[in-house]
Amino acid sequence: MHKQITTRRTNRSEKGATAPTFQSIVLMALILIALAGWAIVRFVVPLFQDKQIPAVGPALSQDAQAAIAGVSAFYTIDYTESAEQWADRVCATTTDEGCIFAKGYFAVAVHATAEKYSVQTGCTVLPVELVDNDEAHMVRIWKMQVTLSNPWPAVEQTHTVYVAVEYDENLQEWRMQHVLFEQEAQKYVVNPTP
């Protein structure tokens, strides 16, 4: 008889802790799934999302951008265009004086070369360095690397040019003055030591 009482007491103490039901197991599983889903969305998904790559180095200055625009227009050449069409494209990036220079001097020479060699080329222009800064006249000289998409004979695919840019007070922006002639650029060319 003593054994029965002990067994009953054990059963009574177990009555407070009931076995999990099917519903409670499903509820716990749903809670765990929701918690795992939240953790994945919160911590894992951001690792695989496209992120913008930060720019390397400082942003290009407005004068460097003006030099790029001007040189790009200057070296975008198509023999099917007239000299005036080329000059108009260049003039869209230059100062008034630069436009007069492009139309009066460069347009005829560029057009003659374009026709002679059937030139159709675009270019990629990269600023190399600012080599002169005339604060008093708001003129800067940039050394630029030009890579032509379709070079013509007697010109290298990638070469260096120097370009003058000037701050236009009326337009409140930097604009190209002109691509320097070889004689003008000589003072900026650094000759390597032997």
N, C-alpha and C positions, 0 to 999 in steps of 0.2 A: 503494500500500500504506500509505502513511503516513496517508492519509485514513481508512482503515478502522480503524486503531488509535485514532485520535482519537474516532471515532464510538463505538467500543466503550467507551472510557473514559467518555464522556459517558453512555452507557447505564448503566454500572456505578454512577456517582455518582447517577443518578436512581432506581436500584433501592431505595435507602434510604428515599426519600420516595414512598410508594405513593399512588395516586389513591384518594379516599374511596369507600368502598363504599356500597351502598344502605343497609345496616344501620347504618353509622356516621352517615349523614345523618339517618336516622330517630331514632337515639338523641340526636343533637345537637338536633333539632327538639323532641323530648320534654323535654329538659332546659330549653330556652329557653321552652317553653310553661309548664312547672312554675314556672320563675323569674318569668315574667310574671304567672301566676296568684297567686303569693305576693305580689308587689308590689301587685297590684290589691287583694287582700284586706287587706293591711297598710296601704296608704296611701290608696286611693281609696274603698273601701266606708265607712270611718268618716265621710267627708265627707257622705254621704247618709243616714246613720242618724238617726232621731229623737233629739234631745237635749232634756233638760229645760231649760226656760228658767229661769234663776235668778230668784228673787224680786227685784223692784225695791224697794229700800229695806229697812228693817229689818222683821222679823216683828212682827205685832201683839202687843201686850202682853196679858196675861191680863185686865186690867181693861178694856181696849178690846174684847176678845172678849166679855166679860160684858155690856158696854153694847150691843154689836151684837145679842147673843142676846135681851136683854131688850126692846130697842126693836122688834126683829123680831116678837117675840111680841105686844107691845103693839099694833102696827099691822097685824097679821094679823087681819082682822075678817070675820066671816061672819054675816049677819043670820039664817041658819037655825039658828045655835047659840044656846044659852041664855047668859045673863050668867054663869052659873056655869062653863060650858065655856070661855068666853073667859078668865075669871079663873084657872081651873085651869092653862091654858096659860101665862099670864103668871106665875103663882106658881111654876111649874117653873124660872123663871129669876131669881126675886127672893129677897131676904132674908125672914125671917119677918115683919118689920115692913112690908116692901114688899108682901108678900102680903095682909096685913091692909088696907093702903091700897088695893090693887087691888080687893079684894072689897068693901070698905066704901064706897069712893067712886067709883072709875072704872068698875066693872063695869056699874052701872045706867045711867050716862050714855052709855057706849060702846054698850051694847045698845039704848038708846032711839034713838040716832043711826043705828045699823045698821038697825034696823027701819024708821025713818022714810024712809031713802033706799035701802033694799034693798042695803046695802053688802056686797060680797064682794070683798075685796082682800088682796093680799099686798104685800110691800115689799122693797126693797133698801136696806140701811143701810150707810153709810160713816162711819167716824170722821173728823172734821175736825181737832179738836185737843183736847188736855187743857187745860181752862181753870182748874181749881182742884184742888189736891192738899192735903188735910188729913191730914198724916202722923199726927198725934196720934190721930185717930179712924178712920184708915184708910178715908177717904171721898174719892172723886175725882169731879169733874164733867167730863163729856165733852160737847163740842159735836158733834152728829151730823147728817148729811144723810140724810133719809128720802125715798125715791122710791116712791110708791104705784103699784101695777100698775093699779088701777082706782079713781081718786079719786072722791069724792062731792061734790055741790055744797057750796060754801063752804069747801073745803079745796084747797090747791094740790097738784099732783102731786108736786112736789119742794119740800120745806121743811126748815127747820132746827129741831131740838129739842135740849134740854139734858137730860142724864140723870145721876143720881147713882148711883154704884156703890160698894159697900162690901165690904171683905174680911171674910168669914165665918170666924171662928176655928174653929168646930166643924167646918165642912165643908172648911176649908183651901182656900177658893177665893173668887174675886171673884164677886159677884152684884149684880144691879140692885136699887137701893133704890126709886126711882121716877123717872118722867119729870117733870121740873120744871114747875110751873105757870108761867104767863106772868110773874107777879109775882116769882117766885123767879129766873127766868131773866134778868130785866131787868138785873141787876148784871153779867151776862156778855156782854150784847149790846153790841157796839161800834158806836156811831153814826157813820156816815160824816160827814166834815167837808164843808160846802157849798163 
